[in-house]
Amino acid sequence: MSKQHAPGFLALVAAAKAQIKEISIDELLSHQEPYVLLDIREDHEWLAGHLPEAMHLGKGIIERDIEQTVPDKKQKIVLYCGGGYRSALSAQTLQQMGYQQVLSLAGGYREWQQRNLPLVRP
């Protein structure tokens, strides 16, 4: 299901990735500090399955609802989407809103699934 992304979208993602930090799945699995794990995919993607302990805040509403969901702007937040593109864009936006420790999960849900790691399927 790998679809070709438009050049303008890829350029936007590349610019965002230059300004944010990413975390690999291995780094996340060995991470000791507390963090909030946010799935920013669409509702139908979330309902098909998601990472254990994740909360859902879709990309379309994250800016509107993040301050109610995670009021502490120093809280570490790990965002993920399908492949790490939308989460990079959202990480950049949250940084602009004053969040100081936002990470984007490189590889996202697809890589997590390919590695047969635990999933929650509602």
Phi and psi in degrees as GROMACS dihedral restraints (atoms count N, CA, C in turn):
[ dihedral_restraints ]
;  ai    aj    ak    al  type     phi  dphi    fc
    3     4     5     6     1   -86.8    20    10
    4     5     6     7     1   114.3    20    10
    6     7     8     9     1  -101.1    20    10
    7     8     9    10     1   155.4    20    10
    9    10    11    12     1   -76.9    20    10
   10    11    12    13     1   125.1    20    10
   12    13    14    15     1   -88.6    20    10
   13    14    15    16     1   148.2    20    10
   15    16    17    18     1   -68.3    20    10
   16    17    18    19     1   146.9    20    10
   18    19    20    21     1   -57.2    20    10
   19    20    21    22     1   -39.1    20    10
   21    22    23    24     1   -64.5    20    10
   22    23    24    25     1   -39.0    20    10
   24    25    26    27     1   -65.5    20    10
   25    26    27    28     1   -45.1    20    10
   27    28    29    30     1   -63.1    20    10
   28    29    30    31     1   -36.7    20    10
   30    31    32    33     1   -66.2    20    10
   31    32    33    34     1   -40.7    20    10
   33    34    35    36     1   -62.7    20    10
   34    35    36    37     1   -44.1    20    10
   36    37    38    39     1   -63.9    20    10
   37    38    39    40     1   -43.8    20    10
   39    40    41    42     1   -60.4    20    10
   40    41    42    43     1   -41.2    20    10
   42    43    44    45     1   -64.8    20    10
   43    44    45    46     1   -40.6    20    10
   45    46    47    48     1   -65.2    20    10
   46    47    48    49     1   -43.8    20    10
   48    49    50    51     1   -62.6    20    10
   49    50    51    52     1   -25.9    20    10
   51    52    53    54     1   -71.5    20    10
   52    53    54    55     1   -17.4    20    10
   54    55    56    57     1  -111.4    20    10
   55    56    57    58     1    -2.2    20    10
   57    58    59    60     1  -121.8    20    10
   58    59    60    61     1   174.1    20    10
   60    61    62    63     1  -109.4    20    10
   61    62    63    64     1   141.1    20    10
   63    64    65    66     1  -108.9    20    10
   64    65    66    67     1   157.6    20    10
   66    67    68    69     1  -128.5    20    10
   67    68    69    70     1   136.5    20    10
   69    70    71    72     1   -81.5    20    10
   70    71    72    73     1   164.9    20    10
   72    73    74    75     1   -62.0    20    10
   73    74    75    76     1   -41.2    20    10
   75    76    77    78     1   -60.8    20    10
   76    77    78    79     1   -43.5    20    10
   78    79    80    81     1   -63.0    20    10
   79    80    81    82     1   -41.2    20    10
   81    82    83    84     1   -63.7    20    10
   82    83    84    85     1   -43.3    20    10
   84    85    86    87     1   -64.7    20    10
   85    86    87    88     1   -28.2    20    10
   87    88    89    90     1  -100.4    20    10
   88    89    90    91     1     4.6    20    10
   90    91    92    93     1   -70.5    20    10
   91    92    93    94     1   128.4    20    10
   93    94    95    96     1   -96.5    20    10
   94    95    96    97     1   -32.6    20    10
   96    97    98    99     1   -71.0    20    10
   97    98    99   100     1   148.7    20    10
   99   100   101   102     1   -65.6    20    10
  100   101   102   103     1   145.8    20    10
  102   103   104   105     1  -151.4    20    10
  103   104   105   106     1   160.4    20    10
  105   106   107   108     1  -100.2    20    10
  106   107   108   109     1   127.1    20    10
  108   109   110   111     1  -101.2    20    10
  109   110   111   112     1   117.8    20    10
  111   112   113   114     1  -116.4    20    10
  112   113   114   115     1   123.2    20    10
  114   115   116   117     1   -89.1    20    10
  115   116   117   118     1   118.2    20    10
  117   118   119   120     1  -106.1    20    10
  118   119   120   121     1    14.7    20    10
  120   121   122   123     1   -72.2    20    10
  121   122   123   124     1   174.7    20    10
  123   124   125   126     1   -68.1    20    10
  124   125   126   127     1   158.6    20    10
  126   127   128   129     1   -53.5    20    10
  127   128   129   130     1   -45.1    20    10
  129   130   131   132     1   -66.0    20    10
  130   131   132   133     1   -30.9    20    10
  132   133   134   135     1   -69.4    20    10
  133   134   135   136     1   -44.0    20    10
  135   136   137   138     1   -58.3    20    10
  136   137   138   139     1   -45.3    20    10
  138   139   140   141     1   -67.4    20    10
  139   140   141   142     1   -24.1    20    10
  141   142   143   144     1   -77.6    20    10
  142   143   144   145     1   -16.6    20    10
  144   145   146   147     1   149.6    20    10
  145   146   147   148     1   149.0    20    10
  147   148   149   150     1  -153.4    20    10
  148   149   150   151     1   170.1    20    10
  150   151   152   153     1   -71.0    20    10
  151   152   153   154     1   145.2    20    10
  153   154   155   156     1   -57.9    20    10
  154   155   156   157     1   142.6    20    10
  156   157   158   159     1    69.3    20    10
  157   158   159   160     1     7.1    20    10
  159   160   161   162     1   -78.3    20    10
  160   161   162   163     1   149.8    20    10
  162   163   164   165     1  -107.3    20    10
  163   164   165   166     1   155.0    20    10
  165   166   167   168     1  -108.4    20    10
  166   167   168   169     1   126.6    20    10
  168   169   170   171     1  -147.2    20    10
  169   170   171   172     1    93.0    20    10
  171   172   173   174     1   -56.8    20    10
  172   173   174   175     1   151.8    20    10
  174   175   176   177     1   -55.8    20    10
  175   176   177   178     1   -31.4    20    10
  177   178   179   180     1   -68.2    20    10
  178   179   180   181     1   -20.3    20    10
  180   181   182   183     1  -124.7    20    10
  181   182   183   184     1     2.5    20    10
  183   184   185   186     1   -61.4    20    10
  184   185   186   187     1   -41.8    20    10
  186   187   188   189     1   -64.4    20    10
  187   188   189   190     1   -36.3    20    10
  189   190   191   192     1   -70.8    20    10
  190   191   192   193     1   -38.6    20    10
  192   193   194   195     1  -108.5    20    10
  193   194   195   196     1    -6.5    20    10
  195   196   197   198     1   -61.7    20    10
  196   197   198   199     1   -38.1    20    10
  198   199   200   201     1   -70.3    20    10
  199   200   201   202     1   -25.6    20    10
  201   202   203   204     1   -78.8    20    10
  202   203   204   205     1   -36.3    20    10
  204   205   206   207     1   -75.9    20    10
  205   206   207   208     1   -44.6    20    10
  207   208   209   210     1  -131.3    20    10
  208   209   210   211     1    84.5    20    10
  210   211   212   213     1   -69.4    20    10
  211   212   213   214     1   -26.4    20    10
  213   214   215   216     1   -83.2    20    10
  214   215   216   217     1   111.3    20    10
  216   217   218   219     1   -74.7    20    10
  217   218   219   220     1    -5.7    20    10
  219   220   221   222     1   -94.7    20    10
  220   221   222   223     1    -8.2    20    10
  222   223   224   225     1   -63.5    20    10
  223   224   225   226     1   135.4    20    10
  225   226   227   228     1   -72.9    20    10
  226   227   228   229     1   131.6    20    10
  228   229   230   231     1  -127.1    20    10
  229   230   231   232     1   130.3    20    10
  231   232   233   234     1  -112.5    20    10
  232   233   234   235     1   120.7    20    10
  234   235   236   237     1  -101.7    20    10
  235   236   237   238     1   143.4    20    10
  237   238   239   240     1  -141.2    20    10
  238   239   240   241     1   154.9    20    10
  240   241   242   243     1  -136.1    20    10
  241   242   243   244     1  -153.8    20    10
  243   244   245   246     1   -68.1    20    10
  244   245   246   247     1   -44.3    20    10
  246   247   248   249     1  -137.2    20    10
  247   248   249   250     1     1.5    20    10
  249   250   251   252     1   102.1    20    10
  250   251   252   253     1     5.5    20    10
  252   253   254   255     1   -89.1    20    10
  253   254   255   256     1   -55.8    20    10
  255   256   257   258     1   -62.7    20    10
  256   257   258   259     1   -35.0    20    10
  258   259   260   261     1   -67.9    20    10
  259   260   261   262     1   -32.6    20    10
  261   262   263   264     1   -64.7    20    10
  262   263   264   265     1   -43.5    20    10
  264   265   266   267     1   -64.0    20    10
  265   266   267   268     1   -42.5    20    10
  267   268   269   270     1   -69.5    20    10
  268   269   270   271     1   -34.8    20    10
  270   271   272   273     1   -61.6    20    10
  271   272   273   274     1   -42.1    20    10
  273   274   275   276     1   -61.9    20    10
  274   275   276   277     1   -43.4    20    10
  276   277   278   279     1   -63.4    20    10
  277   278   279   280     1   -44.1    20    10
  279   280   281   282     1   -64.3    20    10
  280   281   282   283     1   -36.5    20    10
  282   283   284   285     1   -60.9    20    10
  283   284   285   286     1   -42.4    20    10
  285   286   287   288     1   -63.1    20    10
  286   287   288   289     1   -27.0    20    10
  288   289   290   291     1   -85.0    20    10
  289   290   291   292     1     0.1    20    10
  291   292   293   294     1   103.9    20    10
  292   293   294   295     1     1.4    20    10
  294   295   296   297     1   -73.9    20    10
  295   296   297   298     1   131.5    20    10
  297   298   299   300     1   -97.8    20    10
  298   299   300   301     1   -19.6    20    10
  300   301   302   303     1  -132.1    20    10
  301   302   303   304     1    70.2    20    10
  303   304   305   306     1  -107.6    20    10
  304   305   306   307     1   130.0    20    10
  306   307   308   309     1  -124.1    20    10
  307   308   309   310     1   146.8    20    10
  309   310   311   312     1  -108.3    20    10
  310   311   312   313     1   131.4    20    10
  312   313   314   315     1   -77.6    20    10
  313   314   315   316     1   110.7    20    10
  315   316   317   318     1   -64.5    20    10
  316   317   318   319     1   133.9    20    10
  318   319   320   321     1    88.1    20    10
  319   320   321   322     1   -27.6    20    10
  321   322   323   324     1    56.5    20    10
  322   323   324   325     1  -156.6    20    10
  324   325   326   327     1   -59.2    20    10
  325   326   327   328     1   -39.9    20    10
  327   328   329   330     1   -60.9    20    10
  328   329   330   331     1   -46.8    20    10
  330   331   332   333     1   -67.1    20    10
  331   332   333   334     1   -38.9    20    10
  333   334   335   336     1   -56.8    20    10
  334   335   336   337     1   -46.1    20    10
  336   337   338   339     1   -66.3    20    10
  337   338   339   340     1   -42.9    20    10
  339   340   341   342     1   -61.3    20    10
  340   341   342   343     1   -29.8    20    10
  342   343   344   345     1   -87.9    20    10
  343   344   345   346     1     6.3    20    10
  345   346   347   348     1    56.0    20    10
  346   347   348   349     1    38.4    20    10
  348   349   350   351     1   -82.8    20    10
  349   350   351   352     1   161.5    20    10
  351   352   353   354     1   -60.1    20    10
  352   353   354   355     1   140.5    20    10
  354   355   356   357     1  -130.3    20    10
  355   356   357   358     1   153.6    20    10
  357   358   359   360     1  -104.2    20    10
  358   359   360   361     1   124.1    20    10
  360   361   362   363     1  -118.9    20    10
  361   362   363   364     1   105.2    20    10
